[in-house]
Amino acid sequence: SAVISQKPSRDICQRGTSLTIQCQVDSQVTMMFWYRQQPGQSLTLIATANQGSEATYESGFVIDKFPISRPNLTFSTLTVSNMSPEDSSIYLCSHDRDRDTEAFFGQGTRLTVV
Amino acid sequence: LAKTTQPISMDSYEGQEVNITCSHNNIATNDYITWYQQFPSQGPRFIIQGYKTKVTNEVASLFIPADRKSSTLSLPRVSLSDTAVYYCLVGAGNMLTFGGGTRLMVKP
Protein backbone atom coordinates (compact mmCIF):
# COMPACT_ATOMS: atom_id res chain seq x y z
CA SER A 1 0.00 0.00 0.00
CA ALA A 2 1.05 3.61 -0.51
CA VAL A 3 2.92 5.31 2.29
CA ILE A 4 2.68 8.98 3.06
CA SER A 5 4.69 10.43 5.90
CA GLN A 6 3.87 13.76 7.45
CA LYS A 7 6.03 15.74 9.81
CA PRO A 8 5.48 16.96 12.45
CA SER A 9 2.61 14.82 13.71
CA ARG A 10 1.64 17.59 16.08
CA ASP A 11 2.85 20.97 17.25
CA ILE A 12 1.89 23.79 19.55
CA CYS A 13 2.79 27.19 18.17
CA GLN A 14 2.64 30.78 19.28
CA ARG A 15 0.34 33.12 17.40
CA GLY A 16 2.07 35.19 14.76
CA THR A 17 4.60 32.49 13.94
CA SER A 18 4.68 30.12 10.97
CA LEU A 19 4.85 26.35 10.74
CA THR A 20 5.94 24.27 7.76
CA ILE A 21 4.47 20.80 7.39
CA GLN A 22 6.27 18.24 5.29
CA CYS A 23 4.71 15.45 3.28
CA GLN A 24 6.80 12.63 1.81
CA VAL A 25 5.40 10.00 -0.55
CA ASP A 26 7.08 6.66 -1.16
CA SER A 27 6.78 6.90 -4.94
CA GLN A 28 6.47 9.56 -7.60
CA VAL A 29 3.03 11.08 -8.02
CA THR A 30 1.78 13.88 -10.23
CA MET A 31 -0.66 15.55 -7.89
CA MET A 32 -0.61 16.06 -4.17
CA PHE A 33 -3.35 17.66 -2.13
CA TRP A 34 -3.53 19.53 1.14
CA TYR A 35 -6.60 19.45 3.37
CA ARG A 36 -7.62 21.09 6.60
CA GLN A 37 -9.85 19.41 9.16
CA GLN A 38 -11.06 21.68 11.93
CA PRO A 39 -12.01 20.11 15.25
CA GLY A 40 -15.05 17.86 14.86
CA GLN A 41 -15.47 18.84 11.22
CA SER A 42 -15.02 17.27 7.83
CA LEU A 43 -12.07 17.78 5.52
CA THR A 44 -11.75 20.86 3.36
CA LEU A 45 -9.43 20.98 0.38
CA ILE A 46 -6.89 23.79 0.66
CA ALA A 47 -4.96 23.40 -2.56
CA THR A 48 -3.62 21.08 -5.22
CA ALA A 49 0.13 20.92 -5.69
CA ASN A 50 1.72 19.89 -8.95
CA GLN A 51 5.44 19.62 -9.43
CA GLY A 52 6.92 22.50 -11.36
CA SER A 53 3.96 24.85 -11.12
CA GLU A 54 2.22 27.02 -8.59
CA ALA A 55 -0.34 25.39 -6.38
CA THR A 56 -4.01 25.83 -7.19
CA TYR A 57 -5.95 27.15 -4.21
CA GLU A 58 -9.59 26.58 -3.37
CA SER A 59 -11.96 29.38 -2.51
CA GLY A 60 -11.17 30.84 0.88
CA PHE A 61 -7.49 29.91 0.85
CA VAL A 62 -4.69 32.13 -0.41
CA ILE A 63 -1.04 31.63 -1.16
CA ASP A 64 0.15 34.29 1.28
CA LYS A 65 -1.43 32.43 4.16
CA PHE A 66 -0.74 28.88 2.99
CA PRO A 67 2.32 28.85 0.74
CA ILE A 68 2.98 25.44 -0.77
CA SER A 69 6.10 24.00 -2.31
CA ARG A 70 6.38 20.98 -4.59
CA PRO A 71 10.06 20.65 -5.45
CA ASN A 72 9.83 17.10 -6.81
CA LEU A 73 7.41 14.26 -7.45
CA THR A 74 7.65 12.73 -3.97
CA PHE A 75 7.60 15.74 -1.65
CA SER A 76 5.53 18.77 -0.75
CA THR A 77 5.34 21.30 2.06
CA LEU A 78 2.53 23.45 3.39
CA THR A 79 3.32 26.49 5.49
CA VAL A 80 0.73 28.00 7.79
CA SER A 81 1.80 31.63 8.06
CA ASN A 82 1.20 34.25 10.70
CA MET A 83 -0.83 31.80 12.72
CA SER A 84 -3.82 32.63 14.88
CA PRO A 85 -5.86 30.35 17.17
CA GLU A 86 -8.37 29.95 14.33
CA ASP A 87 -5.70 28.02 12.42
CA SER A 88 -5.77 25.25 15.01
CA SER A 89 -6.71 22.22 12.96
CA ILE A 90 -5.46 18.98 11.56
CA TYR A 91 -3.68 19.40 8.25
CA LEU A 92 -3.50 16.41 5.94
CA CYS A 93 -1.79 15.72 2.67
CA SER A 94 -2.86 13.14 0.14
CA HIS A 95 -2.12 11.78 -3.28
CA ASP A 96 -3.77 9.34 -5.63
CA ARG A 97 -0.87 7.61 -7.35
CA ASP A 98 -2.26 9.02 -10.60
CA ARG A 99 -5.37 6.87 -10.37
CA ASP A 100 -8.93 7.97 -9.81
CA THR A 101 -9.87 4.98 -7.71
CA GLU A 102 -8.27 5.64 -4.41
CA ALA A 103 -6.59 8.47 -2.57
CA PHE A 104 -4.01 7.92 0.15
CA PHE A 105 -3.74 10.19 3.14
CA GLY A 106 -1.02 10.95 5.61
CA GLN A 107 -1.78 10.65 9.30
CA GLY A 108 -2.14 14.40 9.59
CA THR A 109 -0.48 17.18 11.55
CA ARG A 110 -2.39 18.37 14.58
CA LEU A 111 -1.68 22.08 15.01
CA THR A 112 -2.60 24.04 18.09
CA VAL A 113 -2.03 27.79 18.08
CA VAL A 114 -1.89 29.51 21.44
CA LEU B 1 -19.16 18.70 -7.72
CA ALA B 2 -22.23 16.91 -6.45
CA LYS B 3 -23.27 17.60 -2.89
CA THR B 4 -23.85 14.66 -0.59
CA THR B 5 -26.19 14.24 2.37
CA GLN B 6 -25.63 11.59 5.04
CA PRO B 7 -27.01 10.98 8.51
CA ILE B 8 -24.88 12.76 11.08
CA SER B 9 -24.60 9.73 13.33
CA MET B 10 -25.67 6.11 13.73
CA ASP B 11 -25.49 3.59 16.53
CA SER B 12 -25.18 -0.14 16.14
CA TYR B 13 -24.19 -3.23 18.09
CA GLU B 14 -21.45 -5.71 17.49
CA GLY B 15 -22.35 -8.38 14.96
CA GLN B 16 -25.06 -6.37 13.27
CA GLU B 17 -25.12 -5.25 9.66
CA VAL B 18 -24.92 -1.50 9.25
CA ASN B 19 -26.27 0.35 6.24
CA ILE B 20 -25.37 4.00 5.72
CA THR B 21 -27.25 5.80 2.97
CA CYS B 22 -25.96 8.84 1.12
CA SER B 23 -28.05 11.13 -1.08
CA HIS B 24 -26.49 12.78 -4.11
CA ASN B 25 -29.34 14.09 -6.23
CA ASN B 26 -27.24 16.08 -8.67
CA ILE B 27 -24.67 13.43 -9.46
CA ALA B 28 -23.13 13.86 -12.91
CA THR B 29 -22.70 11.23 -15.58
CA ASN B 30 -18.95 11.00 -15.04
CA ASP B 31 -19.09 10.91 -11.26
CA TYR B 32 -18.08 7.91 -9.20
CA ILE B 33 -19.27 7.24 -5.65
CA THR B 34 -16.55 6.61 -3.11
CA TRP B 35 -16.62 5.91 0.60
CA TYR B 36 -13.86 6.63 3.10
CA GLN B 37 -13.43 5.70 6.75
CA GLN B 38 -11.67 7.89 9.27
CA PHE B 39 -10.54 6.98 12.77
CA PRO B 40 -9.58 9.64 15.29
CA SER B 41 -6.09 11.06 14.74
CA GLN B 42 -5.75 9.34 11.38
CA GLY B 43 -6.24 10.32 7.76
CA PRO B 44 -9.22 8.96 5.82
CA ARG B 45 -8.91 5.45 4.42
CA PHE B 46 -10.52 4.27 1.18
CA ILE B 47 -13.24 1.67 1.65
CA ILE B 48 -15.01 1.16 -1.65
CA GLN B 49 -15.94 2.83 -4.92
CA GLY B 50 -18.67 2.21 -7.47
CA TYR B 51 -20.45 3.67 -10.46
CA LYS B 52 -23.72 1.71 -10.58
CA THR B 53 -25.43 -1.45 -9.31
CA LYS B 54 -23.47 -3.30 -6.65
CA VAL B 55 -19.83 -3.48 -5.70
CA THR B 56 -18.43 -5.78 -3.04
CA ASN B 57 -14.97 -6.12 -1.57
CA GLU B 58 -13.53 -7.79 1.49
CA VAL B 59 -14.77 -5.12 3.91
CA ALA B 60 -18.01 -3.68 2.51
CA SER B 61 -20.65 -3.60 -0.17
CA LEU B 62 -21.91 -0.59 -2.05
CA PHE B 63 -25.41 -0.52 -3.48
CA ILE B 64 -26.27 2.05 -6.13
CA PRO B 65 -29.77 2.23 -7.64
CA ALA B 66 -30.33 2.78 -11.32
CA ASP B 67 -30.92 6.53 -10.98
CA ARG B 68 -27.65 6.86 -8.99
CA LYS B 69 -29.17 9.61 -6.83
CA SER B 70 -28.27 7.72 -3.69
CA SER B 71 -25.98 4.97 -2.52
CA THR B 72 -25.80 2.68 0.49
CA LEU B 73 -22.66 1.48 2.18
CA SER B 74 -23.22 -1.88 3.86
CA LEU B 75 -20.87 -3.10 6.60
CA PRO B 76 -21.53 -6.75 7.49
CA ARG B 77 -21.24 -7.83 11.12
CA VAL B 78 -19.63 -4.73 12.54
CA SER B 79 -17.21 -4.85 15.44
CA LEU B 80 -16.15 -2.25 17.98
CA SER B 81 -13.21 -1.35 15.75
CA ASP B 82 -15.59 -0.17 13.04
CA THR B 83 -16.45 2.84 15.19
CA ALA B 84 -15.38 5.71 12.95
CA VAL B 85 -16.62 8.49 10.69
CA TYR B 86 -17.71 7.35 7.23
CA TYR B 87 -17.64 9.80 4.33
CA CYS B 88 -19.53 9.51 1.07
CA LEU B 89 -17.90 11.35 -1.83
CA VAL B 90 -19.17 11.92 -5.33
CA GLY B 91 -17.03 13.16 -8.15
CA ALA B 92 -14.65 12.40 -10.96
CA GLY B 93 -10.93 12.83 -10.96
CA ASN B 94 -8.47 13.48 -8.21
CA MET B 95 -9.86 16.24 -6.03
CA LEU B 96 -12.05 15.01 -3.22
CA THR B 97 -14.93 16.99 -1.76
CA PHE B 98 -15.84 15.69 1.67
CA GLY B 99 -19.32 16.09 3.06
CA GLY B 100 -20.21 15.99 6.71
CA GLY B 101 -19.76 12.26 7.19
CA THR B 102 -21.62 9.78 9.39
CA ARG B 103 -20.27 9.07 12.84
CA LEU B 104 -20.87 5.36 13.48
CA MET B 105 -20.75 4.14 17.06
CA VAL B 106 -20.62 0.39 17.54
CA LYS B 107 -21.58 -0.75 21.00
CA PRO B 108 -20.83 -4.05 22.70
Interface residues (C-beta under 8 A of the other chain):
Chain A: I4 M31 F33 Y35 S42 L43 T44 L45 T48 L92 S94 D96 D100 T101 E102 A103 F104 F105 G106 Q107 G108 R110
Chain B: Y32 T34 S41 Q42 G43 P44 R45 F46 Q49 Y87 A92 G93 N94 M95 L96 T97 F98 G99 G100 G101
